[in-house]
Amino acid sequence: MTYAEHAATRPAIGNPAMTPDEYCQQQAGASGSSFYYSFLFLPPAQRRAITALYAFCREVDDVVDECSDAQIAQIKLAWWREEIANTFLDKPSHPVTQALRPAIHAYPLPQALFL
């Protein structure tokens, strides 16, 4: 499943002109979680990293929460596993993994953590 196919199964979110960081910020803020507001007290680089990580967690959690068909959920989760592998090869295609890439390089975030 390509990112375009994956994205087509989700409601449109945001503006296509958004940067990956802006996309993650919108995803994290839209969750309504108080975690997001605690991120605002972090230094900018750490705030971008934790916001991207939180957005990733929300994306994957939404697969499980929103898919009533287990087979589709498995396909989407397999897509995310492949996307994480590509991110660690510096070839992310999703805005969240594009925002995660600098954090992965700046902080000791092992690939296994995302799987």
C-alpha positions in Angstrom: 0.0 0.0 0.0 1.4 3.4 -1.0 1.2 6.5 1.1 -1.4 7.8 -1.3 -3.5 4.7 -0.9 -3.1 4.8 2.9 -4.0 8.5 3.0 -7.1 7.9 0.8 -8.6 5.7 3.5 -8.4 8.6 6.1 -10.3 11.8 6.3 -8.4 14.8 4.7 -6.4 16.5 7.4 -4.7 19.9 7.0 -3.3 21.7 4.1 -1.1 20.0 1.5 1.3 23.0 1.8 1.9 22.2 5.4 5.4 21.2 6.5 5.9 17.8 8.2 6.4 19.7 11.5 3.1 21.6 11.0 1.3 18.4 10.2 2.5 16.8 13.4 1.6 19.9 15.4 -1.9 19.8 14.0 -2.3 16.1 14.7 -1.0 16.4 18.2 -3.1 19.5 19.0 -6.2 18.0 17.5 -6.0 15.0 19.8 -7.2 17.1 22.7 -4.6 15.5 24.9 -3.1 17.5 27.7 0.3 16.0 26.7 0.5 18.3 23.8 0.4 21.4 26.0 3.2 20.1 28.1 5.3 19.9 25.0 5.2 23.7 24.7 7.5 24.0 27.7 10.3 22.1 25.9 13.2 23.7 24.0 12.2 23.9 20.2 14.3 20.9 19.0 12.9 18.7 21.7 9.4 20.0 21.2 9.6 19.2 17.4 10.9 15.7 18.2 8.3 14.8 20.9 5.5 16.3 18.8 6.5 14.1 15.8 6.7 11.1 18.1 3.3 11.8 19.6 1.8 12.3 16.1 3.3 8.9 15.1 1.7 7.3 18.1 -1.7 8.9 17.3 -1.5 7.8 13.6 -0.8 4.1 14.6 -3.4 4.2 17.4 -6.0 5.6 15.0 -5.4 2.6 12.7 -6.4 0.3 15.5 -9.3 2.5 16.8 -10.8 3.4 13.4 -10.6 0.2 11.5 -13.5 -2.1 12.1 -12.1 -4.6 9.6 -9.1 -6.4 11.1 -7.6 -7.3 7.7 -7.5 -3.6 6.7 -6.0 -2.7 10.1 -3.3 -5.4 9.5 -2.5 -4.0 6.0 -2.3 -0.4 7.4 0.0 -1.5 10.3 2.2 -3.4 7.8 2.4 -0.2 5.8 3.5 1.7 8.9 6.2 -1.0 9.6 7.5 -0.6 6.1 7.3 3.2 6.4 9.4 3.0 9.6 12.0 0.8 7.9 12.1 3.4 5.1 12.5 6.2 7.6 15.5 4.5 9.1 16.9 4.3 5.6 16.3 8.1 5.2 13.4 7.5 2.8 10.3 8.5 4.6 7.1 9.3 2.6 4.6 10.3 5.3 4.7 13.8 6.9 5.0 12.2 10.4 8.0 10.1 9.5 9.5 13.0 7.6 9.2 15.0 10.8 10.6 12.0 12.8 13.7 11.6 10.7 15.6 14.5 12.3 14.6 13.2 15.8 15.8 9.7 15.0 19.2 11.2 14.1 19.4 13.6 17.0 18.3 11.3 19.8 19.0 7.6 20.3 15.7 6.3 19.0 16.1 2.7 17.9 13.9 1.3 15.2 12.5 -1.4 17.5 10.8 1.4 19.5 8.5 2.2 16.6 7.6 -1.4 15.9 
